[in-house]
């Protein structure tokens, strides 16, 4: 398959990757200038920052900052999902396993340092070398090495041929280009060092930084990419520990915009407020539970380890969940039931959990769960230690997991010890085997079904760090990534999702849309399939 044919196929695939590729965009009201007439913007969020170093964070809160301040080789224009060259003039396959990127001339960071191919190589080399458990290095599983024939040329040497996901990877959280004169090659660089050194080359640079309290941005005039020049010169992002206070501030006009995460009840209340507008974007967020294969009931490191009993426990929990009740009672329909490992709307997505578990039609079935456990010789009730997060996935998480606890215990098959932890500690504990069963949520890094599969289930390297490893699943993941024929790839994706459903390393149950609330004078908000907040388009 020639590089030209591949690029056409990739563009077509990315364009059709979501049936939800529409976006919500408020009127820009003209070019907006530099936004000076409307003044600075203040955005509120409950999302916490883990790290400003792309090697040390794989979460939405950290990514939201990185999207503003770091440059990317490829990106998606606001309202689009197709990867395009960003700080590059071209990006394409020059052989089956070589993806070549040509950088623009004269690129610099905000500190004045030149941005060359050496920085790009450094960026990807350090990701794979550091391989931080909190980081996104698992996205680079197909990268063999990176070479730099000259200052403007980067060649990615891949393990598989014509990797259909690679352009998307280059738009993702693993791919912000960093300054080799600032960042450590061997360890995660502290936030204060990064801010002081100003290694920024995105639409914005960080002006002041009080972690998870207030981050102030200023437009970076020398940004040279496909995103719009910043329409607002100064933007402040205020961090809230309590979503109720976020609701009060946006409703009272104390901030201009609330971006993640307000509860469904808060959103319903704010709809009655004539001073704000609700903006909704395409769905794709997945909410799910993760099983630690070492420490869950009958896990590999438990005194009574038994893989068949452990599988029966996972399957019985899947039989017992009432997704529709969670959707309706907790989330007022803003989240809908999910019956697969890839949200509906992504090309190649299937719903194997719907028929394989519960009543076979999407509802719960306690009798089926009881039969599974009895057949495996599992005594009931099974003790489940279930952990959830209090401040990262919205303040409805408490109600969500209280209902899950009730649903499981109402079968008389489980006894649930429900505990919660704040996000900054949560990320560390979950990768250190502290939680036998725990909550996670996921926004896609790029618009392809693979992004819900490779980072989760390809081993070694899964960011879940849950000790799940299946050779057949690993092989199917690799095979579908390099299959350029759409029909053949969809068939491989379906087989892969069925295999994962049989093992149940995770248990997905809800998917949701993007919702943002802003003052009526705020324009240029784009919520698109890339799930990136483009601050540079927003202005008053």
N, C-alpha and C positions, 0 to 999 in steps of 0.2 A: 504494500500500500504506500503510495507516494506521500511525501510530506504535505503537498497541496491537497490531495484527496483527504488526508487525515484532518487537516485544518477545517475543511468544509464540513466533514462529518462531525468534528468536535463542536463546531459552531451550531450545527443543526441539533446535535444532542443536547448542548447546554441550553439552547433556546427552548427546547421542548422538554427539558428535564423536569420542569414543574408544570402541572396544569394550573398552578397558582401563580404564574409568572407576572400577573398584574401587580401594580403597586399603588399605594396611596400617596398622592403628592398634593400639598396645598398650593394654591396659586402663588407664583413667585412675585407677582406684582411688578413686573419689569425686571431689569437686570439686578436691581437691589444695590448696585454700587458696592461699597465696602461696608455697607450697613451702618455707617456713621450716623445717619439721620435717625435711625431707630435705636441707637445706643447699644450697649453691651447686652448679651443674653445670659440668663441664669437658668441652668438645667438641673433638675433634681433627680436623684436615683437612689435606690436601695442596694444596687449592685456594688459589691466591695472589690477593691483592687487587691490582688494577691502579690503581683510583681509587675514592674515596668519593663523587666527584662523578658524578651520573647522566649528565652530558653527556660524561664522559670514559672510560666503561668499558662494555663489552658482553660480559662474561664471567661465568661462573657464580660464581667466587670473590667478585667485587665485588658481584654481584647478591644473593648470600646475606647480605651485610651490609645492603645497602639495604632488603631485605625486612623486616628487624627494626626499622630506625630511622626510616624515612621513611613518611609517610602516602600513601595512594593514593585517587583518586576512586572507583575500583572495585576490587574484589578478589574472590577466591574463598574461601569459608569452608573450613577444613580438611576434607579428604575430598571436596570438591566441585570441579567444573570450570566451573560456570556463573558468569559475572561478575555481581556484585551491587554496589549502592552501598556504599562503605566509609565515608569521612568525608563522604559526601553523603546527602541524604534522598531524592533521586531522580536518575535519569539516563536520558534517553530522546531519541528523535528527535522534534523539534517541527516539523520540515519535512524534505523529502527530503535536504537537505544541511546541516541544522543539528541538532547533538546538544547538548542542554541539560542541564547539571548544576546541581543546587541543593545548596549546602553546608550542613552543620549549623551552628547558631549557637554562638558562644563557643569556637571552636577556637583553640588556641594551640600554639606550639612549646615545647620544653623550656626555652628561654632566656627565655620570657615574651612573645615577640613574637606578635602576632595572626596567625592564618592566615586569609586572605580570598581572594576571587576574584582579587585583584591578584597574589598569590603564584602562583596557578595559571596565570594568563596569562604571568607572568614565566618560569615553569618551561618552558612549551612554546615560548615565543618564543626563549629562549636555546638550547634544544636545536637548533632549526632554524638559528639564527644561527651558533652555534659549529660545528655539523656536524663535530665532531671525528672523524678517521678511526678512532679507537679506540672511538668512541661509537655509540649506537643510533639516531641521528637518522633513519636510513633507514626506521624504522618509522612515521615521520610523513609519509610521501610523499603521503598523501591529505589532509593538513591544509592548508587555504588560509590561515586566520587564526583567532585566538582573541579573543573580545570579552567584556566584563564589564559588563552592564547595571547591576549593583549589587554590593555587597560579597559577596553570597551566591550570585550567579548567574554561571555561565560558559557561553558558547556557543561550541562548536567548529564552525566553518564548513568543510565538507569539499568536496573537489573532485568526488567521486563521490557518487551518491545511495545512501542506505540502506546504507552501508558495513557489511557483515556482520561485519567483523573489528574495528571500532572499539571496542566494549566490551572486547574482549580486549586491544587495544593499551593501554587505560587501566589494565589490571592488570599491564602488562609493565615491563621494565627501563627503558624510555624515559619512564615516567610517575610516578616518585616526585616528590611535591610538595616544592619547596625554598623556603627563606626568602629573599626578595628582598633583605633587609637584610644577608645574609651572603654569598651567592654572586655571583660576577661575571656580568655580563650578556653579556660578550664572550669570555671564556676560561675554561678549566677551573680550578676553585678547588682549591688545594693541600689535602691531607688534614689537615695540622696546623691550618690555619685553620678548617676545618670542625669538627673535634673541639673546638677551643677555644671556638667560638661556640655550640655545642650547638643546631643548627637541626633538632632531631629531634622527631618527633611520631608515631612508630610505637609498637608495644608496648614497645620498649626504647629507651634512649639509651646512647650510648657513654660509659663512665666513664673508661677509660684506653685508650691506643692505641699499640702498638708494631707498626708495619706488618709484616705477614707473620711475626710472632713471637707476639704475644699481644694479643687485643682483649678488654677487659672491658666487660660490659654491665650496666646496672641497669634495672629495670622503670620505665617511664614511666607514672605513675599517671593522667595526664590523657589518655591515648590514648582516642579515641572513634570506634571503627570496628567492623567485623563480626568481627574476630579476637578470640579470648578474651583477657581480661586475663592478664598474665604469671603463670603458676603457680609460677615460680621467680624470686625477686627478683634474684639475681645469677648471671650466666652468663659463663663464660670460654671463649673459643675460642682454642685453641693451634694454631699452624701448623707443619707438618712439611715439611722438604725431602726426607725419605726415608720412603716408605711402610712400610718395614720397621720403623722406629722407631714409627710409628703403630700397627702391628700389635702390637708388643711392649707398648706402653703400654695399649692396650685389653685385650689378653689378660692383662696383669698387674694390671689394676685401677687403673692410675695415672690414667686418664681415664674418664669415664662413658660416652662415646659416640664412635664413629669415623664421621664422615660425609664421604665422598669423600676419597681414593679408595684402596681396598685392592685388591690384585691378586686374581684368581680363586683362585690357589694359597693366598694368605693367608686368604681366606674359607673355603676348604675346610678349612684347618688349624684355624681358629677354631670351626668347627662341632663340633669335638671337645672344646672348652673348656666345661665345665659352668657357668662363671661368667658367660658372655655369651650373648646371644641375637641371632640374625640376623634382621633385618627387611628384607623385600623389597617393593618397590612396582612400579607399572606401568611398562612400558618406553616408550621414546620418544626416548632418546638416539641420535643418529646419528653415526657415524664415517665420515669421507670424506677424499678428497684434493682439493685445489684446483689448477687450472692457471692460471698467470699468462699471459694471452694476449699479453703483450708479450715476456716473457723465456723462456717454454718453448721447446723445440725448434721451430724454424721460426716462432716468434712474431713479432709485428708489429715489434718493435724489434731483432730479431736480424739479422745480416748476410745470412742466407739466408732471409729471411721468405717464407713461403708458407702461406696459410691452409688449403689442401687437404692439404698434408703435415702441418701441425700437427694437423688434425682426425684424420688417419689415425693419428698417434701416440697421441692420446687414446683413440681407438677400439681400437687394438691393445693398449693397457694394460688397457682394460676386458675385452678378450677373454682376457687372460692371468691375471687374478686368480682364485685359488681361495678363495672366501669360506668354504666349509665347513671347509677346513683351518685357516683363521684362527680360526674360531669354536671348533672342537674342540680344537686343539692349544695355542692361546694363551690362550683365554678359558674353557675348560672348559664351554662352552655358556651362560655368563652373557651372552654376546653371540651373536646369531644373524645369519645372512646377510641383507643388505639389497639389494634389487634395484630400488629406486626412490628418488626424491628426498624422499619423505615416508615415515616409518616405518609399518609395518603397524599397523592399529588405528585410524588417523585416517580420518574420513569423507572419501571422495573420493580415497583413496590408490590408486595403481596400481603395477605392477611392470614397467615397460617394459624395464629393463635385462636382465631374465631371458631374453627371447626375442631381443632385438636384438644381444646380445653373447655371447661364449664359445660353448659348445656348444648354446645355445638352450634349455637346461634348468637353467641356473644354474651349470654347471661351466665350467672354463677350456677354451680351444681354441687352442693355439699355431699350428696350421695356418691357422685363420681369421685370426689376427693377422698372420701372415706374408703372406698374400694381400692383406690391406688395405694393408700397407706397400709391397709390391711394386707394386700397382696405382697407388699415389700416387707412385711413383718415389723412395721413401725408402730410402737405403742403411742397412744394418744392420751392427753393432749401433748403436742410437740411444743417445747419451749423455743420461742423465736425472739431473739434480741434484735430489735429493729430500730435503726437510727435515722433521724431526719434532721434537716437544717432549718434554723429559725429565721435567717436573715438574707438568704440568697435567692430563694425561689418564691418570694412573696409571703405575706403574713397569713395566707390561706393554707400554708403547708401544715400548720398545726391541726387545723380542722380536717384537712385531707388525710393525714396519717392517723388521726383519731378515728376517722371513719374506716380506714383500712384495718386498724386494730379491731374495731367492732365487727367488721365483716368476717375477719378470720376467726375471732373468738366465738361468734354466734354459731359457727359450725360445730362447736365443741371439740374440734380437732386440734386447735392451737391455743397456746397461752402466750400472749405477746407482752414482752417488756419493751415499752416504747420510751426512747430517750432522744434528746435533742442537743445539738452543739452548734455554736456560731461558726460561720463559714471559714474564717482564716485558720482556725484549728481543725475544722472538719476535713479540709483537703489533706492535711498532714496525717490525721488519724486513719482515714479510710485506706490510704496506701501503705499503712503500717499495720494492717491486719487487726485494727481495733474494732471494726464493725462487721459482724457476721452477715447481716442483711442491712442494706442502707439505700437511702434516696439519692438519686441524681436526676438532673435534667440536661437537655442537650439542644443547642442551636447548631445547625449545620455550618461547617467551615466553608463549604462551597456547595453549589447546587447539583449534587449527584448522589444517588442512592448509596454509593460506595462509602460516603462520609459517615454513614450510620453503621457501617460494617467493619471496615479496615481498622479504624482507631479503637474499636471495641474488642474485636474478636481475633485479629491477626496476632499471632505470637511467634517469637517473643516480641515485646514492644507495646502491648496494649496499655493504654493509659489507665484502664480500670485496675490493673495490678491485682486481679482477683484470683490468680493461679488457675485460670481456665486455659486449656490448650488442647485443641483437637486438630490432628494432622489433616484430616479430610476437609475440614472447614478452612484451614490455612491454605490448602491447595486451591479450593474453589474461589477464595478471595483473590488469589494471585491470577487465576485464570480469567475471571471476569474483568479484571482491571485492564488486561491487554487484548481483549476481544473487540475489534473495531466494528464487527457486524452487529447491528442493533438487535435483531431478532435472536441471534445466538447469545448475545450478552444478557438479554432479558431472561432467557431460559436458564442461564447459569445463575443469575441473581435469584430467580425463583427457587432453584434447587438449594442454593446457599441459605436462603431464609428459612426453608423447611428444615434443613439440618440444624440450624441454630435453634429453631423452635423445639426440636426434639430434645436438645440438651438444656435449654433455658438458663444460660449463664446470666441473663437479665430478664426482667419481667416488665415490659412496657404496658402502660394502661391508659395514658391520655396524650393527646396532642393539642397544641393551642396556637392561636394567632398572636400577632404583635398588636399591642394597643398602647398608644401614647396620648396624653392629654396636654393641650397647650392653650395659651391665651389666644383670643381671636385675632390679635394683631400679629401673631407669629406666622410666618409664611415660609415656604420652601421645604417643608418636612417631607422626606421621602422614606417610606418603609417598603423595602423591596425584597426579592427573594435571596439577596446576599446576606440579609439579616445584619447589615451594618448600618449604623447611624452616621449619616454623612453630615457632620456639623457644618461643613463649608457651604452647604446649600441653604442653611436656615438664617433667617433675618426677620427683623420687625419693620 
